[in-house]
Amino acid sequence: MSYITEGSTFKGFLTISAPIVANNVLQSVLEIVDLYFVGRLGAEAIAGVAMGGVIIMVLGSIIIGLATATTAFVSRFYGAGDMHNVGKTIVHSLYLGLVFSLILALVGSLFAEDMLHLLGAKEEIAAIGASYLGVLFAGCFTMVLLWLVCSSLQSCGDSVTPMMIMVVANIINMVFDPLFIFGYGIIPPMDAAGAALATVSSRGVGLVIGIWVLVKGKDLIEIPSVRRLDLHLIWRLIKVGVPNTVQSGIRSVTFLVMMAIVALYGTAAISAYGIAGRMELVALMPGFGIAAGTAIIVGQNLGARKPERAEKGVILSLILYGVFMVLVSIAYYVFAPQIMIFFDPSGASLAVGVSYFRTLAPFYPVIAMEVILSFALNGAGDTKNPMYATLFSMVFLQIPLAYYLSEVLGTGIEGVWLAMIIGIMTQCIFLVWVYRRGRWKRTVI
């Protein structure tokens, strides 16, 4: 796809990024559909599935690193016109994904209920969550491999096919959800486990389509029949992927720890923090699509030995996502009361939620800069510096400060928000410094 390494940078950027944004939105829709149908089973089922989702998020951080490494290598080889190594990388990435899936399935089947109890789930909720996780872990290879296939296609400049695959998966999921959850005819009702079965089944269909496209539909990509694994390539993938895995794990664990600190201020605070987190995720999803496109542009252009074009792509991404987040910042700041009342009509979490948005929303453009720069460095294969930035700003700064400011100095929950701002600013300053040094342009992977 020469439009990424040649011609209008803006056109190339929109062509690759727009379908990825749509793909991310479709991923969110799939989760929302699951939650909607599970909600018909009652509050305990919602709680069990929601807590199970947190566990999947934490353990799934392993795969994020592999997907990042796949993007870095495939886009770099594709930009250099090395189609043999493109196919070779994809095959080895899928093998690694299968191994990681088996590990996740084993851990999940043995410790699902224990992990739910560790999060504080009561017996009934833990049982429901374990039934949901049991199916999800058993079929997690469909989700993992589909993610890697979609990342591989996007890295080759084809972001439309993954979007269409997710359209098909969403339609199938919408049909399977009520069928498996409530049962029909010879299909027995499976309750929360049915939602998990619908998820893995729909993504399984998407995986089959994706692999077929890779093998039959991409004439330029050489998919080799691998009789002997290239251990050196596997090590290179792991070496690039591990720092991003650690970074994602840090973010997930930090979210849990911050939730525990917020919980010191009662149920209303937890509710407000949860609503705010969900709304921030809505704002971040388009940004993740823009950032993923940035990583591909950086990787392909570095492979094509056009670092100046890679830098133009990063600047364009910063402008587009920055403007978007300025608008989101204004909207969340102004309409904070309405947002909270919409999700919590009782008004119990109104004051805390408004406090959160009015304090954090002005810094959303800074978060946009963080996301773009982090993905740009990852796309270049420099996954260590974003990891260091996350480790220092969140683990060594944000978490201790959140407790110290709120509890020791007695500033209350506003101290938690202040600690988050300090963490955001510190991480951004570090990433800007790394990016400005320019060493990412010469990263060898």
C-alpha positions as CSV (number, residue, x, y, z in Angstrom):
1,M,0.0,0.0,0.0
2,S,2.2,2.8,-1.3
3,Y,-0.2,5.5,0.0
4,I,1.4,5.2,3.4
5,T,5.0,5.7,2.2
6,E,4.2,7.9,-0.8
7,G,1.9,10.8,-1.8
8,S,-0.3,12.8,0.6
9,T,0.5,12.1,4.2
10,F,-2.9,13.4,5.3
11,K,-4.7,11.1,2.8
12,G,-2.6,8.1,3.8
13,F,-3.2,8.8,7.4
14,L,-7.0,9.0,7.1
15,T,-7.1,5.9,4.8
16,I,-5.3,3.8,7.4
17,S,-6.7,5.3,10.6
18,A,-10.4,5.8,9.9
19,P,-11.3,2.1,9.6
20,I,-9.2,1.3,12.7
21,V,-11.2,3.9,14.6
22,A,-14.4,2.2,13.4
23,N,-13.0,-1.2,14.3
24,N,-12.3,0.0,17.9
25,V,-15.8,1.3,18.2
26,L,-17.2,-2.0,16.9
27,Q,-15.1,-3.8,19.6
28,S,-16.7,-1.7,22.2
29,V,-20.2,-2.4,20.8
30,L,-19.6,-6.1,21.1
31,E,-18.9,-5.7,24.8
32,I,-21.9,-3.4,25.3
33,V,-24.2,-6.0,23.6
34,D,-23.0,-8.7,25.9
35,L,-23.6,-6.5,29.0
36,Y,-27.1,-5.5,27.7
37,F,-28.3,-9.1,27.4
38,V,-26.6,-10.3,30.6
39,G,-28.4,-7.4,32.3
40,R,-31.6,-9.2,31.8
41,L,-30.4,-11.8,34.2
42,G,-30.1,-9.4,37.2
43,A,-27.6,-7.4,39.1
44,E,-25.5,-10.4,40.3
45,A,-25.0,-11.5,36.7
46,I,-23.9,-8.0,35.7
47,A,-21.5,-7.9,38.6
48,G,-20.0,-11.3,37.8
49,V,-19.5,-10.5,34.2
50,A,-18.1,-7.0,34.9
51,M,-15.6,-8.4,37.4
52,G,-14.7,-11.2,35.0
53,G,-14.0,-8.5,32.4
54,V,-11.5,-6.8,34.8
55,I,-9.6,-10.1,35.1
56,I,-9.6,-10.6,31.4
57,M,-8.2,-7.0,31.0
58,V,-5.4,-7.7,33.4
59,L,-4.4,-11.1,32.0
60,G,-4.9,-9.9,28.4
61,S,-2.2,-7.4,28.8
62,I,0.2,-10.2,27.8
63,I,-1.3,-10.2,24.3
64,I,-1.1,-6.4,23.9
65,G,2.7,-6.6,23.9
66,L,2.7,-9.3,21.2
67,A,0.2,-7.3,19.1
68,T,2.5,-4.3,19.4
69,A,5.6,-6.3,18.4
70,T,3.7,-7.7,15.4
71,T,2.7,-4.2,14.3
72,A,6.3,-3.0,14.6
73,F,7.9,-5.9,12.7
74,V,5.2,-6.4,10.0
75,S,4.9,-2.7,9.2
76,R,8.7,-2.3,9.1
77,F,9.1,-5.3,6.7
78,Y,6.2,-4.2,4.6
79,G,7.6,-0.7,4.2
80,A,10.9,-2.2,3.1
81,G,9.1,-4.4,0.5
82,D,10.3,-7.6,2.3
83,M,7.1,-9.7,1.8
84,H,8.7,-13.0,2.8
85,N,9.6,-11.7,6.2
86,V,6.1,-10.1,6.5
87,G,4.5,-13.5,6.1
88,K,7.1,-15.2,8.3
89,T,6.5,-12.7,11.1
90,I,2.7,-13.2,10.9
91,V,3.1,-17.0,11.2
92,H,5.4,-16.8,14.1
93,S,3.3,-14.2,15.9
94,L,0.2,-16.5,15.5
95,Y,2.2,-19.4,17.0
96,L,3.2,-17.3,20.0
97,G,-0.4,-16.1,20.3
98,L,-1.6,-19.7,20.4
99,V,1.0,-20.6,23.1
100,F,0.0,-17.6,25.2
101,S,-3.7,-18.5,24.7
102,L,-3.1,-22.0,26.1
103,I,-1.3,-20.5,29.1
104,L,-4.3,-18.1,29.7
105,A,-6.7,-21.0,29.3
106,L,-4.9,-23.1,31.9
107,V,-4.6,-20.3,34.4
108,G,-8.2,-19.2,33.9
109,S,-9.6,-22.7,34.3
110,L,-7.7,-23.3,37.5
111,F,-8.0,-20.0,39.3
112,A,-11.0,-18.1,37.8
113,E,-13.1,-18.3,41.0
114,D,-10.1,-17.6,43.3
115,M,-9.3,-14.4,41.3
116,L,-12.9,-13.2,41.6
117,H,-12.8,-13.8,45.4
118,L,-9.5,-11.8,45.5
119,L,-11.4,-8.9,43.9
120,G,-13.9,-9.1,46.7
121,A,-16.7,-11.0,44.9
122,K,-19.3,-12.7,47.1
123,E,-20.0,-16.4,46.6
124,E,-23.0,-16.0,44.2
125,I,-21.3,-13.4,42.1
126,A,-18.0,-15.4,42.0
127,A,-19.9,-18.5,40.8
128,I,-21.5,-16.6,38.0
129,G,-18.2,-14.8,37.1
130,A,-16.4,-18.2,37.1
131,S,-18.9,-19.7,34.7
132,Y,-18.5,-16.8,32.4
133,L,-14.7,-16.8,32.6
134,G,-14.5,-20.6,32.2
135,V,-15.9,-20.4,28.7
136,L,-14.1,-17.2,27.8
137,F,-10.7,-18.6,28.8
138,A,-11.4,-22.0,27.0
139,G,-12.0,-20.1,23.8
140,C,-9.6,-17.2,24.3
141,F,-7.5,-18.4,21.4
142,T,-10.2,-17.1,19.0
143,M,-9.9,-13.6,20.5
144,V,-6.1,-13.6,20.7
145,L,-5.5,-14.9,17.2
146,L,-8.2,-12.6,15.7
147,W,-6.5,-9.6,17.3
148,L,-3.1,-10.6,15.8
149,V,-4.6,-11.3,12.4
150,C,-6.3,-7.9,12.4
151,S,-3.1,-6.2,13.6
152,S,-1.2,-7.9,10.8
153,L,-3.6,-6.8,8.1
154,Q,-3.6,-3.2,9.4
155,S,0.2,-3.2,9.5
156,C,0.2,-4.1,5.8
157,G,-2.0,-1.0,5.1
158,D,-5.3,-2.9,5.0
159,S,-7.5,-1.6,7.8
160,V,-10.8,-2.0,5.9
161,T,-10.8,-5.9,6.1
162,P,-10.4,-6.0,9.9
163,M,-13.3,-3.5,10.2
164,M,-15.5,-5.7,8.0
165,I,-14.5,-8.8,10.0
166,M,-15.7,-7.0,13.1
167,V,-19.0,-6.0,11.5
168,V,-19.6,-9.7,10.8
169,A,-18.5,-10.7,14.3
170,N,-20.9,-8.1,15.8
171,I,-23.8,-9.3,13.8
172,I,-23.2,-13.0,14.8
173,N,-22.7,-12.0,18.4
174,M,-26.0,-10.1,18.5
175,V,-27.8,-13.3,17.2
176,F,-25.9,-15.7,19.5
177,D,-26.1,-13.7,22.7
178,P,-29.9,-14.2,23.4
179,L,-29.8,-17.6,21.8
180,F,-27.1,-19.0,24.2
181,I,-28.0,-16.9,27.2
182,F,-31.7,-17.6,27.3
183,G,-31.8,-20.8,25.2
184,Y,-34.1,-21.7,22.4
185,G,-35.4,-25.1,21.2
186,I,-32.7,-27.7,21.7
187,I,-30.2,-25.1,23.0
188,P,-30.4,-24.9,26.8
189,P,-30.2,-21.6,28.6
190,M,-26.6,-21.0,29.7
191,D,-27.0,-17.6,31.4
192,A,-23.7,-15.7,31.8
193,A,-21.7,-18.5,30.3
194,G,-23.8,-18.1,27.1
195,A,-22.6,-14.6,26.7
196,A,-19.0,-15.9,26.8
197,L,-19.9,-18.6,24.3
198,A,-21.4,-16.0,21.9
199,T,-18.2,-13.9,22.2
200,V,-15.8,-16.7,21.4
201,S,-18.0,-18.2,18.7
202,S,-18.5,-14.8,16.8
203,R,-14.8,-14.1,17.1
204,G,-14.0,-17.6,15.9
205,V,-15.9,-16.9,12.7
206,G,-14.0,-13.7,12.4
207,L,-10.7,-15.6,12.8
208,V,-11.5,-18.0,10.1
209,I,-12.3,-15.2,7.7
210,G,-9.2,-13.3,8.7
211,I,-6.9,-16.3,8.1
212,W,-8.5,-17.0,4.8
213,V,-7.9,-13.4,3.7
214,L,-4.2,-13.7,4.8
215,V,-3.7,-17.0,3.0
216,K,-5.8,-16.5,-0.2
217,G,-6.7,-12.9,-0.4
218,K,-3.3,-11.1,-0.1
219,D,-1.3,-11.8,-3.3
220,L,1.7,-9.8,-2.1
221,I,2.2,-11.5,1.2
222,E,4.0,-14.8,1.2
223,I,2.7,-17.0,4.0
224,P,5.3,-19.7,4.3
225,S,4.7,-23.2,5.5
226,V,6.9,-23.3,8.6
227,R,8.3,-26.7,9.4
228,R,10.9,-25.3,11.8
229,L,10.4,-22.3,14.0
230,D,12.9,-19.4,13.7
231,L,13.8,-19.0,17.4
232,H,15.8,-15.9,16.7
233,L,12.7,-14.2,15.2
234,I,10.6,-15.4,18.2
235,W,13.1,-13.9,20.6
236,R,13.1,-10.6,18.7
237,L,9.3,-10.5,18.9
238,I,9.3,-11.2,22.6
239,K,12.1,-8.7,23.2
240,V,10.1,-5.9,21.6
241,G,6.7,-7.1,23.0
242,V,7.6,-7.7,26.7
243,P,8.1,-4.0,27.6
244,N,4.7,-3.2,26.1
245,T,3.2,-6.1,28.0
246,V,4.7,-4.7,31.2
247,Q,3.4,-1.3,30.4
248,S,-0.2,-2.6,29.8
249,G,0.0,-4.6,33.0
250,I,1.1,-1.6,35.0
251,R,-1.9,0.4,33.6
252,S,-4.3,-2.4,34.6
253,V,-2.9,-2.9,38.0
254,T,-2.7,0.9,38.6
255,F,-6.4,1.1,37.7
256,L,-7.2,-1.6,40.4
257,V,-5.1,0.1,43.0
258,M,-6.6,3.6,42.3
259,M,-10.0,2.0,42.6
260,A,-9.1,0.6,46.0
261,I,-7.9,4.1,47.1
262,V,-11.1,5.7,45.8
263,A,-13.1,3.0,47.6
264,L,-11.9,4.5,50.9
265,Y,-14.4,7.3,50.2
266,G,-17.5,5.1,49.9
267,T,-19.8,3.6,47.3
268,A,-20.7,7.0,45.7
269,A,-17.0,7.6,45.0
270,I,-16.6,4.2,43.4
271,S,-19.6,4.8,41.3
272,A,-18.4,8.2,40.2
273,Y,-14.9,6.9,39.4
274,G,-16.4,4.0,37.4
275,I,-18.7,6.3,35.4
276,A,-15.8,8.7,34.7
277,G,-13.5,5.9,33.6
278,R,-16.1,4.5,31.2
279,M,-16.7,8.0,29.7
280,E,-12.9,8.5,29.3
281,L,-12.7,5.2,27.5
282,V,-15.3,6.4,25.1
283,A,-13.1,9.4,24.4
284,L,-10.0,7.4,24.1
285,M,-11.3,4.8,21.6
286,P,-11.1,7.1,18.6
287,G,-7.6,8.1,19.8
288,F,-6.4,4.5,20.0
289,G,-7.5,4.1,16.3
290,I,-5.6,7.3,15.4
291,A,-2.6,6.1,17.4
292,A,-2.6,2.7,15.9
293,G,-2.6,4.3,12.4
294,T,0.4,6.4,13.6
295,A,2.3,3.3,14.7
296,I,1.8,1.7,11.2
297,I,2.8,4.9,9.4
298,V,6.0,5.2,11.6
299,G,6.8,1.5,11.1
300,Q,6.3,1.4,7.3
301,N,8.1,4.7,6.7
302,L,11.1,3.7,8.8
303,G,11.2,0.4,6.8
304,A,11.1,2.5,3.6
305,R,13.9,4.7,5.0
306,K,11.7,7.8,5.2
307,P,12.0,9.0,8.8
308,E,11.0,12.5,7.9
309,R,7.6,11.2,6.5
310,A,7.2,9.2,9.7
311,E,7.6,12.3,11.7
312,K,5.1,14.2,9.6
313,G,2.6,11.4,10.4
314,V,3.2,11.8,14.1
315,I,2.7,15.6,14.0
316,L,-0.5,15.2,12.0
317,S,-1.8,12.7,14.6
318,L,-1.0,15.0,17.4
319,I,-2.9,17.8,15.8
320,L,-6.0,15.7,14.9
321,Y,-6.3,13.9,18.2
322,G,-5.3,17.0,20.2
323,V,-8.1,19.0,18.7
324,F,-10.6,16.2,19.3
325,M,-9.6,15.9,22.9
326,V,-9.9,19.7,23.4
327,L,-13.5,19.4,22.3
328,V,-14.1,16.4,24.6
329,S,-12.4,18.3,27.5
330,I,-14.8,21.2,27.0
331,A,-17.9,19.0,26.7
332,Y,-17.1,16.9,29.8
333,Y,-16.2,20.0,31.8
334,V,-19.4,21.9,30.9
335,F,-21.8,18.9,31.0
336,A,-20.3,17.0,33.9
337,P,-23.6,17.2,36.0
338,Q,-25.7,16.0,33.1
339,I,-23.4,13.1,32.4
340,M,-23.4,12.0,36.0
341,I,-27.2,12.3,36.3
342,F,-27.7,10.3,33.1
343,F,-25.7,7.3,34.5
344,D,-26.8,7.8,38.1
345,P,-30.3,9.2,38.3
346,S,-30.2,9.0,42.1
347,G,-27.6,11.8,42.2
348,A,-25.6,9.9,44.9
349,S,-22.3,10.2,42.9
350,L,-23.0,13.6,41.4
351,A,-20.7,15.7,43.5
352,V,-17.7,13.4,43.3
353,G,-18.2,12.8,39.5
354,V,-18.4,16.6,38.8
355,S,-15.3,17.1,41.0
356,Y,-13.5,14.5,38.9
357,F,-14.5,15.9,35.5
358,R,-13.9,19.5,36.5
359,T,-10.4,18.6,37.8
360,L,-9.2,16.1,35.1
361,A,-11.0,17.2,31.9
362,P,-8.6,20.2,31.2
363,F,-5.7,17.7,31.0
364,Y,-7.3,15.4,28.4
365,P,-5.3,17.0,25.5
366,V,-2.2,16.0,27.5
367,I,-3.4,12.4,27.6
368,A,-3.9,12.6,23.8
369,M,-0.2,13.6,23.4
370,E,0.8,10.7,25.6
371,V,-1.2,8.2,23.6
372,I,0.1,9.3,20.2
373,L,3.8,9.5,21.3
374,S,3.6,6.2,23.1
375,F,2.2,4.4,20.0
376,A,4.6,6.2,17.7
377,L,7.6,5.0,19.7
378,N,6.1,1.5,19.8
379,G,5.6,1.5,16.1
380,A,9.3,2.3,15.7
381,G,10.1,-0.7,17.9
382,D,11.1,1.4,20.9
383,T,8.8,-0.1,23.5
384,K,11.1,0.3,26.5
385,N,10.9,4.1,26.9
386,P,7.0,4.1,27.0
387,M,7.3,1.3,29.6
388,Y,9.7,3.4,31.8
389,A,7.4,6.4,31.5
390,T,4.4,4.4,32.7
391,L,6.3,2.6,35.4
392,F,7.7,5.9,36.9
393,S,4.7,8.1,36.5
394,M,2.1,5.5,37.7
395,V,3.8,3.1,40.2
396,F,6.5,5.4,41.7
397,L,4.6,8.6,41.6
398,Q,0.8,8.5,41.0
399,I,-0.1,5.7,43.4
400,P,1.9,6.8,46.4
401,L,0.9,10.4,45.9
402,A,-2.8,9.5,45.7
403,Y,-2.6,7.9,49.1
404,Y,-0.3,10.5,50.6
405,L,-2.2,13.6,49.4
406,S,-5.7,12.2,50.2
407,E,-5.1,10.3,53.5
408,V,-1.9,11.7,55.1
409,L,-2.3,15.3,54.1
410,G,-6.1,15.1,54.5
411,T,-7.0,16.6,51.1
412,G,-9.7,14.0,50.6
413,I,-10.6,12.6,47.2
414,E,-9.4,15.8,45.5
415,G,-5.9,14.6,46.4
416,V,-6.4,11.5,44.4
417,W,-7.4,13.6,41.3
418,L,-4.3,15.8,41.9
419,A,-2.0,12.8,42.0
420,M,-3.5,11.6,38.7
421,I,-2.8,15.0,37.1
422,I,0.9,14.9,38.3
423,G,1.2,11.4,36.9
424,I,-0.2,12.5,33.5
425,M,2.0,15.5,33.3
426,T,5.2,13.6,34.3
427,Q,4.5,10.8,31.7
428,C,3.9,13.3,29.0
429,I,7.1,15.3,29.7
430,F,9.2,12.1,29.6
431,L,7.7,10.9,26.3
432,V,8.1,14.4,24.7
433,W,11.8,14.3,25.8
434,V,12.3,10.8,24.3
435,Y,10.6,11.7,21.1
436,R,12.5,15.0,20.6
437,R,15.8,13.2,21.0
438,G,15.0,11.4,17.8
439,R,16.7,8.1,18.6
440,W,13.4,6.3,17.7
441,K,14.2,7.0,14.0
442,R,17.2,4.8,14.3
443,T,15.7,2.0,16.4
444,V,16.9,-1.5,15.2
445,I,14.4,-4.4,15.8
